[in-house]
Amino acid sequence: MANTARGSARQGFATIANNGYLDIRPPAPTLTNAEEWRVLAIHAPESSAIEVYRSDGTNEYMIASNTGGMANFQWVASRGTYLRIKNVNGAAVYLGYDCYVSMEEN
């Protein structure tokens, strides 16, 4: 994404299989742009169990777990250190996230 403005909204939604992940990770940097995101909300159905992990692509650790979505926080996701939402509900679940571009390098 070339010339992305700081403050631009980002979101992602997908149906995730049981024990599968939805990654919250900015796109790979280009020669003209790299982004860092502030994650504001994670969306999950009210009765669906999820876990949230911080990962660097090799190591990961759980930083939260919940039944249903989560909001009112500002976790940071970059290309190198990002968040993963794990579906531990026992069946496929529609998950998502909302965030904004907090830093960009051009």
Contacts in CASP RR format, 6 or more apart in sequence:
PFRMAT RR
TARGET T0000
AUTHOR 0000-0000-0000
METHOD contacts of the structure
MODEL  1
MANTARGSARQGFATIANNGYLDIRPPAPTLTNAEEWRVLAIHAPESSAI
EVYRSDGTNEYMIASNTGGMANFQWVASRGTYLRIKNVNGAAVYLGYDCY
VSMEEN
1 27 0 8 1.000
1 30 0 8 1.000
1 33 0 8 1.000
1 35 0 8 1.000
2 30 0 8 1.000
2 32 0 8 1.000
2 33 0 8 1.000
3 32 0 8 1.000
3 33 0 8 1.000
3 106 0 8 1.000
4 33 0 8 1.000
4 35 0 8 1.000
4 101 0 8 1.000
4 104 0 8 1.000
5 101 0 8 1.000
5 104 0 8 1.000
6 101 0 8 1.000
6 102 0 8 1.000
6 103 0 8 1.000
6 104 0 8 1.000
7 100 0 8 1.000
7 101 0 8 1.000
7 102 0 8 1.000
8 100 0 8 1.000
8 101 0 8 1.000
9 98 0 8 1.000
9 99 0 8 1.000
9 100 0 8 1.000
10 26 0 8 1.000
10 37 0 8 1.000
10 98 0 8 1.000
10 99 0 8 1.000
10 100 0 8 1.000
10 101 0 8 1.000
11 96 0 8 1.000
11 97 0 8 1.000
11 98 0 8 1.000
11 99 0 8 1.000
12 22 0 8 1.000
12 96 0 8 1.000
12 97 0 8 1.000
13 43 0 8 1.000
13 94 0 8 1.000
13 95 0 8 1.000
13 96 0 8 1.000
13 97 0 8 1.000
14 22 0 8 1.000
14 94 0 8 1.000
14 95 0 8 1.000
14 96 0 8 1.000
15 92 0 8 1.000
15 93 0 8 1.000
15 94 0 8 1.000
15 95 0 8 1.000
16 22 0 8 1.000
16 85 0 8 1.000
16 87 0 8 1.000
16 92 0 8 1.000
16 93 0 8 1.000
16 94 0 8 1.000
16 95 0 8 1.000
17 87 0 8 1.000
17 92 0 8 1.000
18 87 0 8 1.000
18 88 0 8 1.000
18 89 0 8 1.000
18 90 0 8 1.000
18 91 0 8 1.000
18 92 0 8 1.000
18 93 0 8 1.000
19 86 0 8 1.000
19 87 0 8 1.000
19 88 0 8 1.000
19 90 0 8 1.000
20 86 0 8 1.000
20 87 0 8 1.000
21 53 0 8 1.000
21 84 0 8 1.000
21 85 0 8 1.000
21 86 0 8 1.000
21 87 0 8 1.000
22 84 0 8 1.000
22 85 0 8 1.000
22 87 0 8 1.000
22 95 0 8 1.000
22 96 0 8 1.000
22 97 0 8 1.000
23 55 0 8 1.000
23 82 0 8 1.000
23 83 0 8 1.000
23 84 0 8 1.000
23 85 0 8 1.000
24 37 0 8 1.000
24 39 0 8 1.000
24 77 0 8 1.000
24 82 0 8 1.000
24 83 0 8 1.000
24 84 0 8 1.000
24 85 0 8 1.000
24 97 0 8 1.000
24 99 0 8 1.000
25 77 0 8 1.000
25 79 0 8 1.000
25 80 0 8 1.000
25 82 0 8 1.000
25 83 0 8 1.000
26 34 0 8 1.000
26 35 0 8 1.000
26 36 0 8 1.000
26 37 0 8 1.000
26 77 0 8 1.000
26 78 0 8 1.000
26 79 0 8 1.000
26 82 0 8 1.000
27 35 0 8 1.000
27 79 0 8 1.000
28 79 0 8 1.000
29 35 0 8 1.000
29 79 0 8 1.000
29 105 0 8 1.000
32 106 0 8 1.000
33 104 0 8 1.000
33 105 0 8 1.000
33 106 0 8 1.000
34 79 0 8 1.000
34 104 0 8 1.000
34 105 0 8 1.000
35 78 0 8 1.000
35 79 0 8 1.000
35 101 0 8 1.000
35 103 0 8 1.000
35 104 0 8 1.000
36 76 0 8 1.000
36 77 0 8 1.000
36 78 0 8 1.000
36 101 0 8 1.000
36 102 0 8 1.000
36 103 0 8 1.000
36 104 0 8 1.000
37 76 0 8 1.000
37 77 0 8 1.000
37 78 0 8 1.000
37 99 0 8 1.000
37 100 0 8 1.000
37 101 0 8 1.000
37 102 0 8 1.000
38 74 0 8 1.000
38 75 0 8 1.000
38 76 0 8 1.000
38 77 0 8 1.000
38 99 0 8 1.000
38 100 0 8 1.000
38 102 0 8 1.000
39 73 0 8 1.000
39 74 0 8 1.000
39 75 0 8 1.000
39 76 0 8 1.000
39 77 0 8 1.000
39 83 0 8 1.000
39 97 0 8 1.000
39 98 0 8 1.000
39 99 0 8 1.000
40 71 0 8 1.000
40 72 0 8 1.000
40 73 0 8 1.000
40 74 0 8 1.000
40 98 0 8 1.000
40 99 0 8 1.000
40 100 0 8 1.000
41 69 0 8 1.000
41 70 0 8 1.000
41 71 0 8 1.000
41 72 0 8 1.000
41 97 0 8 1.000
41 98 0 8 1.000
42 50 0 8 1.000
42 52 0 8 1.000
42 69 0 8 1.000
42 70 0 8 1.000
42 71 0 8 1.000
42 85 0 8 1.000
42 95 0 8 1.000
42 96 0 8 1.000
42 97 0 8 1.000
43 69 0 8 1.000
43 95 0 8 1.000
43 96 0 8 1.000
43 97 0 8 1.000
43 98 0 8 1.000
44 50 0 8 1.000
44 66 0 8 1.000
44 68 0 8 1.000
44 69 0 8 1.000
44 70 0 8 1.000
44 85 0 8 1.000
44 93 0 8 1.000
44 94 0 8 1.000
44 95 0 8 1.000
44 96 0 8 1.000
45 68 0 8 1.000
45 93 0 8 1.000
45 94 0 8 1.000
46 67 0 8 1.000
46 68 0 8 1.000
46 69 0 8 1.000
47 67 0 8 1.000
47 68 0 8 1.000
48 67 0 8 1.000
48 68 0 8 1.000
48 69 0 8 1.000
48 87 0 8 1.000
48 89 0 8 1.000
48 93 0 8 1.000
48 95 0 8 1.000
49 65 0 8 1.000
49 66 0 8 1.000
49 67 0 8 1.000
49 68 0 8 1.000
49 87 0 8 1.000
49 88 0 8 1.000
49 89 0 8 1.000
49 90 0 8 1.000
50 65 0 8 1.000
50 66 0 8 1.000
50 67 0 8 1.000
50 68 0 8 1.000
50 69 0 8 1.000
50 70 0 8 1.000
50 85 0 8 1.000
50 86 0 8 1.000
50 87 0 8 1.000
50 88 0 8 1.000
50 89 0 8 1.000
50 93 0 8 1.000
50 95 0 8 1.000
51 62 0 8 1.000
51 64 0 8 1.000
51 65 0 8 1.000
51 85 0 8 1.000
51 86 0 8 1.000
51 88 0 8 1.000
52 62 0 8 1.000
52 63 0 8 1.000
52 64 0 8 1.000
52 65 0 8 1.000
52 66 0 8 1.000
52 70 0 8 1.000
52 83 0 8 1.000
52 84 0 8 1.000
52 85 0 8 1.000
52 86 0 8 1.000
53 60 0 8 1.000
53 61 0 8 1.000
53 62 0 8 1.000
53 63 0 8 1.000
53 83 0 8 1.000
53 84 0 8 1.000
53 86 0 8 1.000
54 60 0 8 1.000
54 61 0 8 1.000
54 63 0 8 1.000
54 75 0 8 1.000
54 81 0 8 1.000
54 82 0 8 1.000
54 83 0 8 1.000
54 84 0 8 1.000
55 81 0 8 1.000
55 82 0 8 1.000
55 83 0 8 1.000
55 84 0 8 1.000
56 80 0 8 1.000
56 81 0 8 1.000
57 80 0 8 1.000
57 82 0 8 1.000
60 84 0 8 1.000
63 75 0 8 1.000
63 83 0 8 1.000
64 70 0 8 1.000
65 88 0 8 1.000
75 83 0 8 1.000
76 102 0 8 1.000
77 83 0 8 1.000
77 99 0 8 1.000
83 97 0 8 1.000
85 95 0 8 1.000
85 96 0 8 1.000
85 97 0 8 1.000
87 93 0 8 1.000
87 95 0 8 1.000
END
